[in-house]
Amino acid sequence: MLLVLLLLPMCWAVEVKRPRGVSLTNHHFYDESKPFTCLDGSASVPFDQVNDDYCDCKDGSDEPGTAACPNGSFHCTNTGYKPLYISSRWVNDGVCDCCDGTDEYNSGIVCENTCKEKGRKERETLQQMAEVTREGFRLKKILIEDWKRAREEKQKKLTELQAGKKSLEDQVELLRTLKEEAEKPEKEAKDQHRKLWEEQLAASKAQREQELATSAFQELDDDMDGAVSVAELQTHPELDTDGDGALSEGEAQTLLGGDTQTDAASFSDRIWAAIRDKYRSEVLPTDLPSPPAPALTEPREEQPPVPSQPAEEEDEEEEETEEEEGGEEGEEEDSQETPPPVVPPQTASPTEEDKMPPYDEQTQAFINAAQEARNKFEEAERSLKDVEESIRNLEQEISFDFGPNGEFAYLYSQCYELTTNEYVYRLCPFKLVSQKPKLGGSPTSLGTWGSWAGPDHDKFSAMKYEQGTGCWQGPNRSTTVRLLCGKETVVTSTTEPSRCEYLMELMTPAACPEPPPEPPASGNHDEL
């Protein structure tokens, strides 16, 4: 079609006698020497009834030059421009529809013949289009050559990477073996270190428990006879077992394992474990020595002794005063004025004792050697993964369908944007299409690469991007990208013909067809 239009100036006008409104291709149907047969074959009429302003044929073919038949067609010759068919209803309606004005021959309207000017502009436009096509096709051939070279280079690089991959795999396996061998003595040394520390910690805790049990026994042994009796145990009501706030004689005897008293050894072995969580020391917190931070044990011998008998008279006076003021009030005052009794800690100085000491030099040497082996192995493993990723990318790119001759390959690593009043549209060919609000916000996927979507005879004229972000109560968004011939690569428009289905136009030299040969120079004939 482009070639035909470009050849318009070369065409000579053909003057063939025919009724008004009849095209040159149909003139043989209108022979004055015989009756006229309707083009649909529905009837035959004398030829003098053609264009008599009365419709005789159902298809209106007997009135090609009048408005008698509403379903008829009037042919505009439009010499110097493009011939055109218009509806017979527009004939002599006072509006110039044909650029040569032939449709208004009997309306009283004088139509200016604009066909030559229109033809001139049309030829200029077609010449510009032809120039774009020629330049675009020239660039397309360059793109094809560029892809051929790039594909050869990528294939060469792929071969090198595939060869180097085997060497890296062997290296990774060797370093894995060295790493595992280095980790064995490391694990043994670290396990031994932890075992010794746990044993030391357990011994320290056991010693601490023993010291706490000895201290408690000494506090409970008020008469210092080397035994703790039921009565002495009853002086600690916090050891109550039935929840009535007092330790009865029966409860105390039960805690003593059914005996009336117990010695230090039995107390430490049997009794202390049962009462340690409830037992409250008689020593005030301010009287307790501060345990040294690094120490694993805290000797009880350094604590002040339990108050001695000479203070009994003062205690009796205080008790008498408390009885006069009332037992309950006395208890409230004691709770306010006297700091709460100290509860034996579960572990001594947990922030220090529970912290494992540094490794010795030999163990640290094993750790350093194993860590170095791990670092080398991980570095080699990362290098192998990078090579595998590069191989996958190259294989995908080399095998990708970039058009008949790879002319669309240059789009593979590019992205193009189009900004409208509301959105910024982004097209990354062979990857994705997205839409982002112009004033800020998260992008919305309008689809990811699906396939070439042109018609069978022109497969590479359109791309399809599918499975974008789902519409509210609708399908997933999708985009069709039409590829148009142009000297530059640019997104020219984006529309939404139907809900959630977008149409984008991308101008690219890769879409330019091979132009027709330029017509030879000839005379300036502009009639058809």
C-alpha angles and dihedrals in degrees: 000000000000090000092050092051092047089054092055093105090054095056121100121219113255114213109203121164109244138143119277112279095021119124123230091247092056100042093102090066089063106065113163092206094069141031118283118249115207110249090239089052092238096127148348124230135180110275092242087069091065109108092359089134092252122105112231101157123068091223091049092237093134090064105048092145103042138058094240095107114053091201095050129106130227119209117221109205091199094186109210093025136046122310113241140193118219132179115275088232088072093059112113092353093131095257122104105230099159115066088224090052094233093133091067099052094130106025099088090244117126109218120199113229104240097165096105093051091046090047090051092052091044091052091049090051092047091048090052090049090048090050091050090049093049094047092042091050090049089054090044091059089052090051090051092052091046091053092049090055094042092048091052090049092048091048090051092049090047090054090051093048092048090052092047092047092069091053091049092049090054090048092050092051092049092049090046089057092047090048093052091047091050092047094057098068088037091056093045092050093046092047091049091048092050092046092053091046093049091049090050091047092049091049091048092050092047090051090049091051090049091051091048091049091049091048092049091048091052091049092049094045093081095166091044093227093138094256137083113226133198090257093051091049090052090064087078106066091175086079089069111139104189097051099245093119096247133084107231124208090253093051091048092049090049090053088052089056094255094307126119092228141000136212126233096266095050091043091055095043101041116007104043096061090055097050105028095095093053100033117109121199120237090221117097116239091241089059093055116098116240109253113239110250100236096040118111093202136035113212112226092208090080092063118099114260122259111274108276131234097266089076091062093095091055089047091052091051090050091048091051090051091049092050091053092050092047131267097253095049090047091054091050092051091048090052091051101041102035119065113240115270117264117261112215108252119246089229131010116251095341096189091062107025094046092052112095112235120243119280119262119249096264094049091047089051090055089048093050092049092049092047091051089051090049092050092052092047094048092047091052091045091052090050090052092050090049091052092048090050091049090049092051092049093048093047090050094048095045093050095043119117103243096166134286092308102015093263092143095052093098089066092062097089098031136092128200130197137204120193120207131175092278110018147034109224117203125196121190103181116232089010120056151321122223141179124212128183110254093227094051138282141115120313120250120219113238092186144304126247113295113159148299107294109186123121119279093264093047107027095161096056094089141031128209124214115188145178097041125159111314118253119235105277089345144087127293114279118260136181135208114203116203115206116219131187114258142144091238134044109242140137104244103181146359125198139165105226091176134011113294091354115106132194119206128181121212120190113210138156088232089072095055115114123218105276122234117257113276112261117250118256113269142156122304098260111155102171125103 
